[in-house]
Amino acid sequence: MNLIKMIMLIKNNPQLARRAISEIRLHGFKKTILKIKNKYHRVVQIAEHDNEAKSFDHVIGMFNNTVIIPGFRSEKPIDIIIPVFNGLQFLEPLIGSIVKNTLMRYRIIICDDKSSDEKVLPLLKKLKADYSSVDIILLENEKNSGFIKTVNNLVTYTENHFVLLNTDTEVPPYWLERLMYPIFEMKNIASTTPFTNSGTICSFPDYLEDNPIFENMNLAELDGYFQYVDFKKTFIEIPTGIGFCMGVNKDLVNKIGMFDEVFGKGYGEENDWCQRAIKEGYKNIHVTNLFVYHKHGGSFSDEEKQRLISQNLAVLHKKHPDYDNQVQALVQKNELENLRIFLKIKIKNTKLNTVLIFDHGLGGGANHYIDETLAARVESSEMIILIRYDFNVFKKYNIQFMADNLNYKFASSDLSEVFSVLYGFKINEIFLNSLVSYPNLKKLIDNIILLKEKTKAKMVLPVHDFFSICPNYTLLDDNMRYCAVPDDLKICENCLKNNRNEFKIFEQEMHIEDWRAEWSKIIAVSERIICFSNSSKEIFLKAYKDNMHQVSVIPHDISGRYEKIYNPDNNSDKLVIGVLGAINEAKGANIIKKLAAYIDDNRLNAKIVLIGQISVPVSADSFEMTGRYDKKSLPDIVQKYHITKFLLPAICPETFSYTAEEIMQMGYPLIVFDLGAPAERVKHYDLGQVIKIDELYESLFGKI
């Protein structure tokens, strides 16, 4: 893929920005990455802006480390006014929750608006008698007056700032302190409204929705999470309070009155009052550290409700022409989206076993290994926190939270901020899939160990690469040969100074002794170290001889991916050598280039078909490349090109080879070099050949 095409990919489809840069990296254009980022900075910014990941910075500071219930003084009891029309089933739970969970001085002023259910008034009288220690004022309307007139009448009995509370609600412990704090302690606050399950702009978990209570939790448990929210950093102004549970400033009521009775039986009256308050220089506040349960019982039939809403909205818009614009601006801004998301994440975290996975974002087998296990983990009721470092493009950490019905992505440029949030999580397992490309390894390891100590999590270290042995994680020396992990570390130190191949992580400025010492800290606290082949275990133990008891060998299981399709009778006279995968220098790109030249120079009846891509340019008549492919279509591609046998040309010791397993499943002859996991596996394969690198031409063509 050429540079112009890659730039067009970014311009026309920002979601392919990462893929385009990965293509560049695969083809070895290291300087081109920087060139694109500089020359096409705005394009890259657009790609970053359109990425699904949200900024993790917005999460920092949203929560306190401990529960903080605000305190304030009130000379008089806070009044709680409750207009009642029917709703018999709600009354005992409501009054019971108020009595149980209200610790400040308060009065209940309640009025039965001539309920058609004759059981309502006797129950209210019984509740007043049952809670004789509570100051309850019980009023009765001689005839049904409607919600607005009933509220206005109740307000005349109030002697302090007060709460308007619907009958179909329940309140949690310390609710009154949190609801009324802004009115008592902040300047010019007209109304306060908490989070609820059914409260449009104050709804949780889903914005603007009538939700069931999240996870079927009880109110006190759910509100317990909201108690950790930092109100001062998260509260927002809203165009209107919501009347299911609304703190009201009595001083403002004395100034502008309460509800306008032009709204008849109800709907739109609190919106109007809050708009009038704004015009007086007051604010309506969404209280973010409180959740009140709203059962949404309703006093009207659905048909009557819709009629009243339509009728009263027309009145509201006539009185306040800008109201709709305010609401639309609020909805579009959706300032509390991240708070809602992170509350859901924190709740899920406490209820599920949680696995924290660190992985690189470079593609390849290690990424596939994790991606293929994610769905199974979620199905087994685990929560996954997946962190991948974006080395290629934006140098950011992508953090993904996954569980049943939950999948959210964040991005951060500062991993220490991510750790500061994770310290407050319940983490059962830390899975260090791969730390290749992560900058500042020493600080990263220290943070991981501290996180393990704080969370008591189990640590698992899979050996997908040899980064724990050397910053040059392929173990190719400065001559591009497998180093065999020498005992003499002076050899390693000299190699690191002179090694300029693409697999060395240049950001890691550490002597090899220090490198191994840092990794030894991780290894020492890892309950399990997983190798995917005996050869990778042997290589790992060359560097860490004392850790044999922690290491287990568990090969990847990709059985059943393909059926056997090889038929030697179908082969033509021409030798067609298949090469599978993304072939960079460590995977044998230069081997392929030289092999193609050898075939051309000697006019051999052979060709190479690369099913995948290569990082070096190959100009040879005997070479053909398919480009990226869908794994499902691999058997069809192999048959289409009449592959005779496959070559796996890797010159580094791979820890496992998916491509070798796939080729053997299809039943094809396979040649590999005597290195790493492929050699270990192929020597037991009937159609396999394990050779030395300098034996390749003779193995394929005999002596020429």
KEKEZA-747813 format. One record per residue (C-alpha): x, y, z; residue in one letter; residue number from 1. Coordinates in steps of 0.25 Angstrom, whole numbers. Each point is the difference from the previous one (the first is absolute). Layout:
# KEKEZA-747813
X, Y, Z, resn, resi
X, Y, Z, A, NUM;
...
# end
This chain:
# KEKEZA-747813
X, Y, Z, resn, resi
0, 0, 0, M, 1;
6, 13, -4, N, 2;
1, 13, 8, L, 3;
-10, 8, -8, I, 4;
-10, -12, 2, K, 5;
2, 0, 15, M, 6;
-2, 15, 1, I, 7;
-13, -1, -7, M, 8;
-4, -11, 9, L, 9;
2, 9, 12, I, 10;
-7, 12, -7, K, 11;
-12, -8, -5, N, 12;
-2, -10, 12, N, 13;
7, 5, 13, P, 14;
-3, -14, 6, Q, 15;
10, -6, -9, L, 16;
11, 10, 5, A, 17;
6, -10, 9, R, 18;
0, -11, -11, R, 19;
7, 9, -10, A, 20;
11, 3, 10, I, 21;
1, -14, 3, S, 22;
2, -3, -15, E, 23;
11, 10, 0, I, 24;
7, -6, 12, R, 25;
-1, -14, -6, L, 26;
7, 6, -13, H, 27;
11, 6, 8, G, 28;
-3, 15, -3, F, 29;
4, 4, 14, K, 30;
3, 15, -4, K, 31;
-13, 0, -8, T, 32;
-8, -2, 13, I, 33;
6, 13, 5, L, 34;
-2, 7, -13, K, 35;
-15, -3, -1, I, 36;
-2, 4, 14, K, 37;
7, 14, -3, N, 38;
-4, 3, -14, K, 39;
-15, -6, 2, Y, 40;
-1, 5, 15, H, 41;
-14, 4, -2, R, 42;
-5, -13, -7, V, 43;
6, -8, 11, V, 44;
-7, 9, 10, Q, 45;
-13, -3, -7, I, 46;
3, -14, 1, A, 47;
3, 1, 15, E, 48;
-13, 8, 2, H, 49;
-9, -10, -7, D, 50;
6, -12, 7, N, 51;
-10, -7, 9, E, 52;
9, 2, 13, A, 53;
-4, 11, 10, K, 54;
11, 8, 7, S, 55;
3, -7, 13, F, 56;
4, 14, 6, D, 57;
-15, 2, 2, H, 58;
-1, -11, 10, V, 59;
12, 5, 8, I, 60;
-6, 6, 13, G, 61;
-14, -3, -2, M, 62;
0, -9, 12, F, 63;
4, 2, 15, N, 64;
9, -11, 6, N, 65;
-10, 0, 12, T, 66;
-15, 3, 2, V, 67;
-2, 15, 3, I, 68;
-14, 4, 5, I, 69;
0, 15, 0, P, 70;
-5, 8, 12, G, 71;
-7, 13, 2, F, 72;
-8, 6, 11, R, 73;
-15, 3, 0, S, 74;
-7, 8, 11, E, 75;
-13, -6, -4, K, 76;
-4, -14, -4, P, 77;
0, -2, -15, I, 78;
-14, -2, -6, D, 79;
-3, -12, -9, I, 80;
-13, 2, -7, I, 81;
-7, -12, -6, I, 82;
-13, 2, -9, P, 83;
-8, -13, 0, V, 84;
-10, -5, -10, F, 85;
-2, -15, 1, N, 86;
13, -8, -1, G, 87;
-4, -9, 12, L, 88;
11, -10, -2, Q, 89;
11, 11, 0, F, 90;
-3, 7, 13, L, 91;
5, -9, 11, E, 92;
14, -2, -8, P, 93;
1, 15, -2, L, 94;
-3, 4, 15, I, 95;
8, -12, 5, G, 96;
12, 4, -8, S, 97;
-1, 15, 4, I, 98;
-1, -4, 15, V, 99;
11, -10, -1, K, 100;
10, 8, -8, N, 101;
-2, 14, 4, T, 102;
10, 5, 11, L, 103;
-2, 15, -1, M, 104;
-12, 7, 7, R, 105;
-12, -1, -10, Y, 106;
-15, 1, -1, R, 107;
-9, -7, -9, I, 108;
-11, 8, -6, I, 109;
-9, -9, -7, I, 110;
-14, 2, -7, C, 111;
-10, -10, -5, D, 112;
-6, 7, -13, D, 113;
-13, -8, 2, K, 114;
5, -13, -5, S, 115;
-10, -9, -8, S, 116;
6, -12, 8, D, 117;
-7, 1, 13, E, 118;
11, -8, 7, K, 119;
10, 11, -2, V, 120;
-5, 10, 11, L, 121;
-1, -11, 11, P, 122;
14, -5, -3, L, 123;
6, 14, 1, L, 124;
-7, 2, 13, K, 125;
6, -13, 5, K, 126;
14, 4, -5, L, 127;
-1, 13, 8, K, 128;
-4, -8, 12, A, 129;
10, -11, -2, D, 130;
11, 11, -1, Y, 131;
-5, 8, 11, S, 132;
15, 5, 4, S, 133;
1, 6, -14, V, 134;
-6, 14, -3, D, 135;
-11, -3, -10, I, 136;
-10, 10, -5, I, 137;
-11, -7, -7, L, 138;
-10, 8, -8, L, 139;
-12, -4, -8, E, 140;
-7, 7, -12, N, 141;
-15, 0, 0, E, 142;
0, -2, -15, K, 143;
11, -4, -10, N, 144;
8, 13, -3, S, 145;
11, -6, -9, G, 146;
15, -1, 2, F, 147;
3, 15, -2, I, 148;
-10, 6, 10, K, 149;
3, -11, 10, T, 150;
15, 3, -1, V, 151;
-2, 15, 1, N, 152;
-9, -2, 13, N, 153;
11, -9, 6, L, 154;
10, 11, -2, V, 155;
-8, 10, 8, T, 156;
3, -10, 12, Y, 157;
15, 0, -2, T, 158;
9, 8, 9, E, 159;
14, -3, -6, N, 160;
6, -5, -13, H, 161;
-8, -12, -4, F, 162;
0, -13, -8, V, 163;
-11, -3, -10, L, 164;
-2, -15, 0, L, 165;
-8, -9, -8, N, 166;
-7, -12, 6, T, 167;
6, -10, -9, D, 168;
14, 2, 5, T, 169;
9, -5, 11, E, 170;
12, 7, 6, V, 171;
14, -6, 5, P, 172;
8, 3, 12, P, 173;
5, 14, 1, Y, 174;
-8, 5, -12, W, 175;
-5, 13, 6, L, 176;
14, 5, 3, E, 177;
4, -2, -14, R, 178;
-12, 5, -7, L, 179;
-1, 13, 8, M, 180;
15, 3, 2, Y, 181;
0, 9, -13, P, 182;
-12, 8, 5, I, 183;
6, 3, 14, F, 184;
15, 1, -4, E, 185;
0, 6, -14, M, 186;
-4, 13, -5, K, 187;
-13, 2, -8, N, 188;
-4, -15, -2, I, 189;
-15, -1, -3, A, 190;
-2, -15, -1, S, 191;
8, -13, 1, T, 192;
-3, -14, -6, T, 193;
7, -13, 2, P, 194;
3, -11, -9, F, 195;
-11, -10, -1, T, 196;
-4, -12, -9, N, 197;
-12, 7, -7, S, 198;
3, 15, -1, G, 199;
3, 4, -14, T, 200;
12, 9, 1, I, 201;
4, -6, 14, C, 202;
-2, -14, -4, S, 203;
10, -11, 3, F, 204;
5, -9, -6, P, 205;
-5, 4, -14, D, 206;
-2, 15, -2, Y, 207;
-14, 5, -3, L, 208;
-6, -14, 2, E, 209;
-10, -6, 10, D, 210;
10, -11, 5, N, 211;
-3, -11, 10, P, 212;
9, 1, 12, I, 213;
14, -4, -5, F, 214;
4, -14, 2, E, 215;
-12, -3, 9, N, 216;
7, 6, 11, M, 217;
-6, 5, 13, N, 218;
-1, 15, 1, L, 219;
10, 2, 12, A, 220;
10, -9, -7, E, 221;
-1, 8, -13, L, 222;
1, 13, 6, D, 223;
12, -4, 8, G, 224;
8, 1, -13, Y, 225;
-6, 14, -3, F, 226;
5, 4, 14, Q, 227;
15, -1, -5, Y, 228;
-3, 10, -11, V, 229;
7, 14, 2, D, 230;
-12, 9, -1, F, 231;
8, 13, -1, K, 232;
8, -5, -12, K, 233;
-12, -7, -7, T, 234;
-13, 8, 3, F, 235;
-6, 7, -12, I, 236;
-10, 11, -3, E, 237;
-13, -5, -7, I, 238;
-12, 8, -6, P, 239;
-10, -6, 9, T, 240;
-1, -8, 13, G, 241;
-8, -13, -1, I, 242;
-12, 0, 10, G, 243;
1, -15, 4, F, 244;
10, 5, 11, C, 245;
4, 14, 0, M, 246;
7, 9, 10, G, 247;
-7, 14, 0, V, 248;
6, 13, 4, N, 249;
-11, 6, 9, K, 250;
6, 14, 0, D, 251;
-2, 0, -15, L, 252;
-14, -5, 1, V, 253;
-3, 11, 9, N, 254;
5, 9, -11, K, 255;
-7, -6, -13, I, 256;
-10, -9, 6, G, 257;
-1, -15, -3, M, 258;
-7, -7, -12, F, 259;
-8, 7, -10, D, 260;
-14, -5, 0, E, 261;
-2, 2, -15, V, 262;
6, -14, -1, F, 263;
-13, -6, 5, G, 264;
1, -14, 6, K, 265;
15, -1, -3, G, 266;
12, -2, -9, Y, 267;
9, 12, -3, G, 268;
-2, 7, 13, E, 269;
14, -2, 6, E, 270;
7, 3, -14, N, 271;
-7, 13, 0, D, 272;
4, 3, 15, W, 273;
14, -3, -3, C, 274;
0, 8, -12, Q, 275;
-5, 12, 8, R, 276;
11, -3, 10, A, 277;
10, 1, -11, I, 278;
-5, 14, -4, K, 279;
2, 4, 15, E, 280;
14, -4, -1, G, 281;
-1, -13, 7, Y, 282;
5, -14, -4, K, 283;
-6, -14, -1, N, 284;
10, -10, 4, I, 285;
1, -15, -3, H, 286;
5, -6, 13, V, 287;
10, -11, -5, T, 288;
3, -7, 13, N, 289;
-14, -5, 4, L, 290;
-10, -10, -6, F, 291;
-15, -1, 3, V, 292;
-8, -11, -5, Y, 293;
-12, 4, -8, H, 294;
-10, -11, -3, K, 295;
-7, 9, -10, H, 296;
-14, -4, 4, G, 297;
-7, 12, -5, G, 298;
-14, 6, 3, S, 299;
-5, 1, -14, F, 300;
-4, -10, -11, S, 301;
10, 0, -12, D, 302;
-11, 6, -8, E, 303;
-2, 12, 9, E, 304;
15, 1, 3, K, 305;
3, 2, -15, Q, 306;
-11, 10, -1, R, 307;
5, 8, 12, L, 308;
14, 0, -5, I, 309;
-4, 5, -14, S, 310;
-9, 10, 5, Q, 311;
10, 6, 11, N, 312;
12, -1, -9, L, 313;
-6, 10, -9, A, 314;
-3, 9, 12, V, 315;
14, -2, 5, L, 316;
7, 4, -13, H, 317;
-9, 12, -1, K, 318;
5, 5, 13, K, 319;
14, -4, -2, H, 320;
4, 0, -15, P, 321;
14, -4, 3, D, 322;
-3, -12, 9, Y, 323;
1, -10, -11, D, 324;
13, 5, -5, N, 325;
6, -1, 15, Q, 326;
-5, -14, 1, V, 327;
6, -4, -14, Q, 328;
13, 6, 3, A, 329;
0, -8, 14, L, 330;
-3, -13, -7, V, 331;
10, 2, -11, Q, 332;
11, 4, 10, K, 333;
-3, -12, 9, N, 334;
10, 4, 10, E, 335;
-2, -11, 9, L, 336;
1, -11, -10, E, 337;
14, -5, 6, N, 338;
-6, 1, 14, L, 339;
-11, -9, -4, R, 340;
9, -10, -7, I, 341;
10, 0, 11, F, 342;
-10, -3, 10, L, 343;
-5, -12, -8, K, 344;
14, -5, -1, I, 345;
3, 2, 15, K, 346;
-13, -7, 3, I, 347;
3, -12, -9, K, 348;
14, -1, 5, N, 349;
-5, -2, 15, T, 350;
-9, -11, -5, K, 351;
9, -8, -10, L, 352;
14, -6, 1, N, 353;
8, 10, -7, T, 354;
13, -3, -9, V, 355;
9, 11, -4, L, 356;
8, -3, -13, I, 357;
12, 8, -4, F, 358;
3, -2, -15, D, 359;
7, 7, -12, H, 360;
-8, 6, -12, G, 361;
10, -5, -10, L, 362;
-9, -11, -6, G, 363;
4, -15, -2, G, 364;
-1, -12, 8, G, 365;
0, 6, 14, A, 366;
-12, 9, -3, N, 367;
-7, -12, -7, H, 368;
2, -8, 13, Y, 369;
-7, 11, 8, I, 370;
-11, 3, -10, D, 371;
-4, -14, -1, E, 372;
-2, -2, 15, T, 373;
-8, 13, 3, L, 374;
-14, -5, -4, A, 375;
2, -13, 8, A, 376;
5, 8, 12, R, 377;
-13, 9, -1, V, 378;
-9, -12, -1, E, 379;
6, -6, 12, S, 380;
-4, 12, 8, S, 381;
14, 7, 0, E, 382;
3, 15, -1, M, 383;
12, 3, -9, I, 384;
8, 13, 1, I, 385;
9, 0, -13, L, 386;
11, 10, -1, I, 387;
8, 1, -13, R, 388;
10, 10, -3, Y, 389;
-1, 6, -14, D, 390;
15, 1, -4, F, 391;
-3, 2, -14, N, 392;
-8, 13, -1, V, 393;
-4, 8, 12, F, 394;
9, -6, 11, K, 395;
-12, -1, 9, K, 396;
-6, -11, 9, Y, 397;
-13, -6, -5, N, 398;
-8, -5, 12, I, 399;
-12, -9, -3, Q, 400;
-10, -5, 11, F, 401;
-8, -12, -4, M, 402;
-11, -8, 7, A, 403;
-14, -5, -3, D, 404;
-8, 12, -7, N, 405;
12, 9, 3, L, 406;
11, 4, -10, N, 407;
7, 14, 1, Y, 408;
13, 5, -5, K, 409;
9, 11, 6, F, 410;
13, 6, -4, A, 411;
11, 6, 8, S, 412;
14, 6, -2, S, 413;
4, -2, 14, D, 414;
0, -14, 6, L, 415;
2, 4, 14, S, 416;
-14, 7, 0, E, 417;
-6, -13, -5, V, 418;
7, -7, 12, F, 419;
-5, 10, 10, S, 420;
-14, -4, -5, V, 421;
3, -15, 0, L, 422;
5, 0, 14, Y, 423;
-15, 2, 4, G, 424;
-5, -12, -7, F, 425;
-2, -14, 4, K, 426;
10, -8, -9, I, 427;
1, -15, 1, N, 428;
11, -3, -10, E, 429;
10, 8, -8, I, 430;
4, -6, -13, F, 431;
13, 6, -6, L, 432;
-3, -5, -14, N, 433;
12, 9, -6, S, 434;
7, 12, 4, L, 435;
7, 2, -13, V, 436;
0, 15, -4, S, 437;
-4, 5, 13, Y, 438;
9, 12, 4, P, 439;
7, 2, 14, N, 440;
0, -15, 3, L, 441;
5, 2, 14, K, 442;
-11, 10, 4, K, 443;
-10, -10, -6, L, 444;
5, -12, 7, I, 445;
0, 8, 13, D, 446;
-15, 4, -2, N, 447;
-4, -14, -4, I, 448;
6, -6, 13, I, 449;
-6, 11, 9, L, 450;
-13, -3, -7, L, 451;
1, -15, 3, K, 452;
3, 3, 15, E, 453;
-12, 9, 1, K, 454;
-10, -9, -7, T, 455;
6, -13, 5, K, 456;
-1, -5, -15, A, 457;
6, -12, -6, K, 458;
11, 3, -10, M, 459;
1, -8, -13, V, 460;
11, 2, -10, L, 461;
-1, -7, -13, P, 462;
13, -1, -9, V, 463;
-5, 5, -14, H, 464;
14, 6, -2, D, 465;
13, 2, 6, F, 466;
-1, 14, 5, F, 467;
2, -4, 14, S, 468;
14, -5, -4, I, 469;
4, 11, -9, C, 470;
-5, 14, -5, P, 471;
3, -7, -14, N, 472;
-12, -9, 2, Y, 473;
3, -9, -12, T, 474;
14, -4, 5, L, 475;
6, 4, -13, L, 476;
14, 5, 2, D, 477;
7, 11, -8, D, 478;
3, -9, -11, N, 479;
-15, -4, -1, M, 480;
2, -14, 6, R, 481;
-6, -7, 12, Y, 482;
9, 3, 12, C, 483;
-3, -12, 8, A, 484;
0, 8, 13, V, 485;
14, 0, 4, P, 486;
4, -2, 14, D, 487;
11, 11, -1, D, 488;
-9, 13, 1, L, 489;
12, 8, -6, K, 490;
-4, -6, -13, I, 491;
-14, 5, 2, C, 492;
4, 14, 4, E, 493;
9, 1, -13, N, 494;
-11, -5, -8, C, 495;
-10, 10, 5, L, 496;
10, 11, -3, K, 497;
2, -4, -14, N, 498;
-14, -6, -3, N, 499;
-8, 9, -10, R, 500;
-11, -10, -5, N, 501;
-14, 4, 1, E, 502;
-4, -9, 11, F, 503;
8, 7, 11, K, 504;
-8, 9, 9, I, 505;
9, 13, -1, F, 506;
-7, 7, 11, E, 507;
5, -10, 11, Q, 508;
13, 6, 4, E, 509;
4, -11, 10, M, 510;
12, -9, 2, H, 511;
-3, -14, -2, I, 512;
3, -3, 15, E, 513;
-10, 10, 4, D, 514;
-10, -5, -11, W, 515;
0, -14, 6, R, 516;
-1, 6, 14, A, 517;
-12, 7, -3, E, 518;
-7, -12, -7, W, 519;
4, -8, 12, S, 520;
-9, 8, 9, K, 521;
-12, -4, -9, I, 522;
5, -14, -1, I, 523;
1, -1, 15, A, 524;
-14, 4, 3, V, 525;
-6, -8, -12, S, 526;
-8, -12, 5, E, 527;
0, -6, -14, R, 528;
10, 2, -12, I, 529;
-6, -7, -13, I, 530;
8, -4, -12, C, 531;
-6, -5, -12, F, 532;
11, -10, -4, S, 533;
11, -7, 7, N, 534;
10, 7, -9, S, 535;
-5, 14, 6, S, 536;
1, -6, 14, K, 537;
14, -4, -2, E, 538;
4, 14, -6, I, 539;
-7, 7, 12, F, 540;
7, -8, 10, L, 541;
13, 3, -6, K, 542;
-2, 14, 6, A, 543;
-8, -4, 12, Y, 544;
6, -13, 5, K, 545;
-6, 0, 14, D, 546;
-15, 1, -5, N, 547;
-2, -13, -6, M, 548;
-11, -4, 10, H, 549;
-9, 12, -4, Q, 550;
1, -3, -15, V, 551;
-11, -9, -7, S, 552;
-1, -4, -15, V, 553;
-14, 2, -6, I, 554;
0, 0, -15, P, 555;
-10, 8, -7, H, 556;
-12, -8, -4, D, 557;
-5, 3, -14, I, 558;
-4, -14, -4, S, 559;
-12, -1, -9, G, 560;
3, 14, -7, R, 561;
2, -7, -14, Y, 562;
-3, -13, -7, E, 563;
11, -8, -7, K, 564;
0, 4, -15, I, 565;
14, -4, -5, Y, 566;
0, -10, -11, N, 567;
14, -3, -6, P, 568;
-7, -5, -13, D, 569;
-5, 14, -3, N, 570;
14, 6, -1, N, 571;
5, 4, -13, S, 572;
15, -1, -4, D, 573;
3, 14, 5, K, 574;
4, 2, 14, L, 575;
-9, 11, 7, V, 576;
6, 4, 13, I, 577;
-11, 6, 9, G, 578;
4, 9, 11, V, 579;
-11, 4, 10, L, 580;
-1, 13, 9, G, 581;
5, 14, 2, A, 582;
15, -2, -3, I, 583;
10, 10, 6, N, 584;
15, -1, 1, E, 585;
-1, -9, 13, A, 586;
-10, -9, -7, K, 587;
9, -2, -12, G, 588;
-3, 12, -10, A, 589;
14, 0, -5, N, 590;
0, -16, -1, I, 591;
-12, 2, -10, I, 592;
7, 11, -8, K, 593;
13, -8, -2, K, 594;
-8, -13, -3, L, 595;
-8, 7, -11, A, 596;
13, 6, -6, A, 597;
6, -14, 1, Y, 598;
-12, -6, -8, I, 599;
1, 11, -11, D, 600;
15, -1, -1, D, 601;
0, -15, -2, N, 602;
-13, 0, -9, R, 603;
-6, -10, 9, L, 604;
-14, -6, -2, N, 605;
-5, 6, 13, A, 606;
-7, 12, 6, K, 607;
-3, 6, 14, I, 608;
-14, 4, 3, V, 609;
-1, 8, 13, L, 610;
-14, 0, 6, I, 611;
2, 12, 8, G, 612;
10, 12, 0, Q, 613;
14, 2, 1, I, 614;
9, 12, 6, S, 615;
10, 1, -11, V, 616;
-2, 2, -15, P, 617;
1, -12, -9, V, 618;
2, 1, -15, S, 619;
0, -13, -6, A, 620;
-7, -8, -11, D, 621;
-1, -12, 9, S, 622;
-7, 8, 12, F, 623;
-15, 3, 2, E, 624;
-7, 6, 12, M, 625;
-15, 0, 3, T, 626;
0, 10, 11, G, 627;
-9, -1, 12, R, 628;
-9, -11, 1, Y, 629;
-12, -5, 7, D, 630;
3, -13, 8, K, 631;
-13, -6, -4, K, 632;
4, 1, -14, S, 633;
15, -6, 2, L, 634;
-3, -14, -6, P, 635;
-7, 6, -12, D, 636;
13, 9, -2, I, 637;
9, -12, 2, V, 638;
-7, -8, -11, Q, 639;
-2, 11, -9, K, 640;
15, 2, -1, Y, 641;
3, -15, -1, H, 642;
10, 1, 12, I, 643;
10, -12, 0, T, 644;
6, 2, 13, K, 645;
2, 10, 11, F, 646;
12, 7, 6, L, 647;
0, 7, 13, L, 648;
12, 9, -1, P, 649;
1, 6, 14, A, 650;
15, 2, 4, I, 651;
-4, 3, 15, C, 652;
-5, -11, 10, P, 653;
-15, 2, 0, E, 654;
-7, -3, 13, T, 655;
-11, -7, -8, F, 656;
-4, 1, -15, S, 657;
-15, 1, -3, Y, 658;
4, -1, -15, T, 659;
7, -13, 2, A, 660;
-12, -6, 7, E, 661;
-9, 5, -11, E, 662;
9, -6, -11, I, 663;
0, -13, 7, M, 664;
-15, -1, 2, Q, 665;
-1, 2, -15, M, 666;
9, -12, -2, G, 667;
11, 7, -8, Y, 668;
15, -3, 0, P, 669;
7, 11, 8, L, 670;
15, 4, 1, I, 671;
5, 8, 13, V, 672;
13, 4, 5, F, 673;
6, -7, 12, D, 674;
-4, 11, 10, L, 675;
-11, 1, 11, G, 676;
-14, -5, 0, A, 677;
-2, -3, -15, P, 678;
12, -9, 0, A, 679;
-5, -7, 13, E, 680;
-14, -2, -6, R, 681;
4, -4, -15, V, 682;
10, -11, 4, K, 683;
-12, -8, 4, H, 684;
-8, 3, -13, Y, 685;
1, -11, -11, D, 686;
1, 10, -11, L, 687;
9, 10, 8, G, 688;
15, 3, -3, Q, 689;
9, 7, 11, V, 690;
12, 6, -7, I, 691;
11, 9, 3, K, 692;
-1, 14, -7, I, 693;
12, -3, -10, D, 694;
-7, -13, -4, E, 695;
-12, 7, -6, L, 696;
3, 0, -15, Y, 697;
5, -14, 0, E, 698;
-12, -5, 8, S, 699;
-9, 7, -11, L, 700;
7, -3, -13, F, 701;
11, -10, 3, G, 702;
14, 4, -4, K, 703;
1, 9, -12, I, 704;
# end
